[in-house]
Amino acid sequence: MSRARVFVCDDEMLVRLWLEEHLVEEGFDVEAFADGTSVIAATRRDPPDVLLLDLRLPDYSGLEVLAEIQELSPGLPVIMMTAYGEVETAVGAVRAGAYHFLEKPVNLAEILLLIEQALEAYKLRTEVERLRAGHEWRFSEVTLVGRSPAMRRIVDRISRIGEMGSPSNILIRGESGTGKDLVARAIHARGPRRSEPFVDVNCTALPEQLVESELFGHEAGAFTGARQAKRGLLEVADQGTAFLDEIGDMPASVQAKLLHFLESHSFRRVGGVRDIEVDVHVIAATNRDLTTAVERGDFREDLFYRLNVVPIDIPPLRERPDDIGPLVTHFVKLLSGELRRPESTVTADALATMERFAWPGNVRQLRNVLERVLLFEDTRVIDLRHLPDEIREGGEGGDGETAGFRFVLPAAGVELEEVERELIRQALDRTQGNKSAAARLLGLTRDTLRYRLERYGLG
């Protein structure tokens, strides 16, 4: 196993020699430098794994060297060393991207612990970048993230729709917070109308008495307060895309007029007598079961079939735990930038806990939890203790099937191996045969699960 490489940059010769001697004794490969020019040149040739950097150097300030190092090797852990009274400047260096800082005279045990933590953080960051590279799809300004078979099918369908330039109506179905609006925007960005308007219409947010006017527009004097003519949102979307979000909440009084528009591509403004023709690609979305709504008479059957030409179903996050890891790394990077703080990494324990949680609020809830952690926890490594109680304990908002789960032993007893075999079989069924995801559900390592699969003949 290769030894970690550590650069030491300090203009005090005794400090350099002391650090070099002790770090070599601890098994590190060490190179020492007396000025910023030398350490920058060496990093340009072959970056180290960790850099110990003095805040005051003869040719540069430590902050200037830090900025250069970040350009040459983004993510390289830099531990600043400061003299007494420079703590405020050192804190500024951490905000600028340094991993940590130490006050002189430095303590060897503290340095070794920091180096170990920095190496682990760098390893996690490298793994995050590797995962991110294979599990993100960009459609112009829209990024979709995931590695589950369901997510890949959705991305394939978006690409197919874009390649064909299909004007067919699309119905996106999924629970609240699954990202239906992002999928709609990705379809628009991938298609031939990408340079035309994308008009988002939230049917729930519009007052029932104004839905028709907002969609189709109105003429002056059509109703009290209509002092001048107004274009509707479908008219604004001409040549582009209209996204009808939460279509299941559209009032019955407007459904007939929308159906007529979908069939004829024309409509009349409220109070108007002239037909207006527009060319609009319609994408609708709903978190309701429209089939049941049709059976109850709450939603027109002919409108449902007209909208559901190309269906796209987004499973809830609890059914695709494989997507949680890529989503966590994506949101941590995104939110760190928005909050103007150094990017954090997430430990394996914290990630495994998030993958076991049911996420009733889906992707939106996951993003909100990570934003809260980054906002209130001053840490570069997000561990289990930084997560909210309900996530760690699977309490409120947890999976109703597993929250507070307690197995009660029947009076007649059980065959323990048969119970274990059945739980493994259920975990494999739930994860569509994905052994890594099944192992996480069962709290096992992949190797332990593989052993049990062979033992029970489930391979």
N, C-alpha and C positions, 0 to 999 in steps of 0.2 A: 504494500500500500504506500503510495507516494506521500511524502511529508509536506505539510502545509508551509507555504513560503510567506515570510513576514518581512516587510520593509520597515526600517527604523530611520526616521529623519529628525535629527536634533543637532544643533550647532555646538552643544556641550559634549566634549570628547568623553568625559567620564561617564556621562549618562548613556551615550551610545555604546561604550565598551561594556558597561554593566548590563544593559538590556541584551546586547548581543550574546554575552557569555551565558546568562541565565536562560534565555530562550532557546539557545542551542542545546543546553543541558536538558531542556524539556522536550526535545525532539523536533524543533522547528528548523527549517532552512532560513537563515537570516542574512539580509544584506543591510548595511548601515550607510547613511549619507549625512553629510554635514550641511547641505544647503538644498533649497528648493529646486534649483536648476538640475542638479544631479538626479534627484528622485523622480522628477518629471520625465527626464530622458530615459531612465531605467524602466519606468512604467510604460512609456511608449514602446520600448523594445519588447518587454515581457511583463505584463502586470502581475503583482503578487496576489496572495489570497487575502491579506490584511495589511493595512498601513498604519503604523504608529507615527503621528505627525506632531511636531512641536508647533505651538502657536506663533512663536517668534523665531524668525530665521534671518540670516544676514542679507539675503538677496530678495526674498519675497516675504509677505506675511503668510501665516498658515492658511488664512481664508483664501488667498489668491491661489496657493498651491492646491487647496481643496477643490476650487472651481476647475482648475486645469485637469486634475485627476478625474473628476466626474465626467469631463468631456472625453477623456481618453478611455476610461473604463467605467461606464455607468453601473452603479450598484456595488462597486468595490467598497467594502467596509473600511472606514477611516476613523481611527480613535485619536482624538486630539489630546495633547499633553499641554497643560497650562501652568504658569507660575501662579503663586498666591495673588489674589486680587484680580484675576482675569476671568473669573467665572462667568460674568455677564457676557463677555465676548465669546467664551466657549459655548454658552447656551445658544448664542446666535449662530455659531458654527453648526450645532446640531440641527437647528431649524433650517440651515442651508444644505443639510444632507449628510453631515458627519454621523457616524454610528453612535458615538458616545464621547465623553471627555473625562480626563483624569487630572487631578491637581498634583503638582510636584510638592514634595518628593513622592514618587510613585511607589505603590506597594505591589510586590511581585505577585502575590496571590490574587489581588484584584485584577492585575493585568492579564494573568492567565485565564481567569474566569471570563473576562470581557472578550479575549481573543477566541475562546471556545464558543461563546454565545454568538460572536460576529461570524465565525465560520459556519455555524449552524444556520444563521439567518441568510448568509450568502448562498448556502446550499439550497435552502428553501426557495429563495428568489430565483435561482437558476432553474429549479424544477418548475416553478410557476411560469417562467418564460417559455420553457419547453412545452408545457401543457397549453399555454395560451396560443402558441403558434399553430397548434393543430385543431383547436376547438373554437375558433372565431371565424365568422363569415361577415364580410363587410359589403353592404349594398349602399354605395354612396356614403351618406352621413349616418346610416343605420347599421348597427352591429348586432348580430344574433350570436348567442353563445350557448354551447352545449356539446355533449358527446354521446348522448343517448341515441338509440336507433330512431326513436320518435322525432327527436330534433333534426336528425339527418334527413328523415323523410320530408319534414316540413321544408327544409332548405332546398332539397331536390325539387320539390313541387314549386317553390318560388322561382327557381332557376328555369324550370320547364315552362312555366307561365310566361316568364320574361322572354325566353328564346322564341316562343311562338307568337308573342305579342297579342295574346288572346284578349278580346274584349268581353269575354264571358263574365257574368256576375259571379261573385265569390262570397261564400258565407264562412266566416271564421267562428268556431265555437270553442269555448273554454271558460273555466272559472275566472272570477275577478282576480286580477293580479298576475295572470299567466303571460301577458305580453301580446294581446291580440292587436293592439294599436301598432306595436313594432313590426309585427308580421305584415300588417296592411301597408305600412310605410315602406317596408322592404320590397313588397310586390310592386308598388309604384316606382320605387327607385330602380328596380331591375328591368322595368318594361319600357316600351317606346314613348310613354307619356311623361317620362322622368323630368323633362324640362318644363312641363305644364303644371298648373296648380294642383295641390293636394289639399282638399277641403275636409276638415274633420267636423262631423256633425254628431254631437252627443244627444241622442234622443231622450235620455233621462233628464238632462240638464235644462231642456226647453220646456217652458210652461205649456200645458196641453192646448190652451187656446191660441198659442203663438206658433205651434209646430208647423202648421200649413204655411203661414206667412213666412217663417224663416226658411223653409225648404224651397218654396215656389215663388216667393216674393209677393208684392201687392201693388195695386195701382193707387194713385192719390184718391182719397175719399172712400176707399173700400170699407173702412170702418172708422169709428171714432178715434182720432189721433193720427190717422194716416194722412198726413198733410202733403206728402209727396210720394211719388212712385219709388219702389225699392226692389232691387234685384235680389232674388233668392239665392241660397247657397248652391243649389244645383246649377243655376245660371252662372254663378261665379266660377264653378268648377268646369265650365265648358272646355273641351279638349283635354281635360285632365282627369283626376280621380276624385270621387266623392266617397268618403268613408263614413258609413252610417253606423255609429257605435251604439251598442245596446238596442238593436232594432226590435228586440222582443218587447220593449216598453213603448213602442210607437202607438199612439191612440188609434183605435179602430176607425175613427172618422177620417184619418189621413191614409190608412193602409190602401184603400181603394184607389185614391189618386196616385199613390206611389206605384201601384201595380200598373195603372194606365201609362205612367211615364216609362216604366221598364219595358212595356210592350211597344210603345210608339215613339219613344225618345222625344216626346213633346209634352207640354203642359201649358196651363194658363195660370197667370198670377191671380191671386185673390182679388176679385172684383174686375178681372180682365175679360176681354172677349176675343183676344188674339192668341192663337197657338204659337208658342215659342219652341223651336227645335234646338236641342243641344246634343253634343257628342260627349258623353260622360261614362267613364268606367266605374261601375258601382261595386264597392266592397262593403259588405255588412258584417257585423259581429254581434255576438250575444253570449251572455252567461246563463241564459235560460234554456230549458229543454223545449224547443219550439214544437217538437212532435207532440208533446203533452199539451202545449198551449193550443195547438190546432185541434186536438181532440176535445178540449174544453170549450172551444169556440172563441178563445181570446186572441187568436192570430189566424189570419186568412190562410187557408190551405193553398190556394192558387199563388198567393204572394210568396209563401214559403218555398214552393217548388221553383218559382221564378228566380228567387235569390240563391237557392241551393244548387246552382249549376255546377260549381266547383267547390266542394266542401273541404275545409281544412280544420282538423281537430287538434287542439293543443292540450295534451294531458296535463293534469295538475302536477305540481313539483314533487309531491309525495310519491307519484308513480314513476318518476324518472330521477332517482337519487344520483345517477351518474352525472347529471348536469350541475349538481350543486358545487362540486369542486371548481370547474371552469367558471361558473358564475361568481363564486367567492373571489377568485383571483381577478376577474374582470372588474367587479365592483370596488375592490380594495384599491386597485390602480386608479380607476375613474374618480372615486371619492377622495382619495389622497390628493389628487390634482385639484379638485374643486375646493377642498378645505385648506389647500396650500400648506401641506405638511408632508414630511418624508413618507415614502410608500412603506407600508408594513407588510410583514409576512404572517402566515397563519400556520400554527403548529398542526401536526398530524392528529393529535387528540381533539383539538377544537374542530377541525374539519370533520373528523369522524362523528362527533356529536351533532354537528349541523346536518350531516347526511342522514342521521337517524331520526331527526325531528320531522314532524308531519307537515309543517308550513301551511297552515290553513289559509294564510294570505298570499301564498305562492311566491313568485319572484319578487313582487313588490314588498312583501314582508321581509324577505331575506335582505334586500337592499336597505330597507329602513333600519334593520337590526345592525348591519355593518356600519351604516352612517352614525348610529348612536354610539357604537363602540369607538369609532375613530374620533368622534367629537369629544367624548368624555374620558377616554382612557389614554394617558400619555405613555404609549409604548410603541416600540418598533416591531415587536413580536406579539401577535394576538394569540393568547393561550386560552385554555378552558375557563380559567377564572375570570376572564374579561367578558364572557358571554352572559346575557341576561339569565336570571334564574329559570324562567320558563323554558329556555332552550336547553340549559344544562340538565334540568330535571324532567323535561318532557311534561310539564304541568299544564297550566292553562294554555289553550291553543294547541296542545299536543295531539297526537294521534289518539282518537277515542278508543281504538282497539288496544293500544299499548300503554297509555298514560295510567300510572298507578296500577299496572298489571300485577296480579298476585295469583299464582296457580294454587288451587286447592286440591290436595291429594284425595282422590276418591277412597271410600272406606275399603273397597276391595283391592286398592293398590293399583300400580301401573307397571308396565314393562318400560323401564327408563330408556333403553335403547330404541324402542319403537317410538317413544315420544320425541327423542332426538332426531331419529330418521324422518319423522313427519315434519318437524320444524324446518329441517334442512330442505326437504322437498318443497315446502311452502315458500321458503326464501328464494329458491331457484325459480319457482313459478312467478313470484312477484317481480323478480328482476330479469325475466325472460332469459334465464340461463346464465346471466352474467355472474361469474364466480366471485369477482372482487366485490361487487355490490352486495351479493348474498352474504359474504363473509362479514361485511360491515353491519348488515341488519342483525346478524347473529352475535356480534361482538367477538368474532374470531379473526385470526390472521388468515391470509389466503392459504398458507401452507397447512395450517391446522384444518381448514375446511377441506383441502385436497385429501388429507389423510382420512378424514371421516367419510368423504365420498367413496374412497376406495374400500374402506372398511365396510360400509353398508351397501356396496355395489350400486351406487348412484352415479357413477362417472359417465 
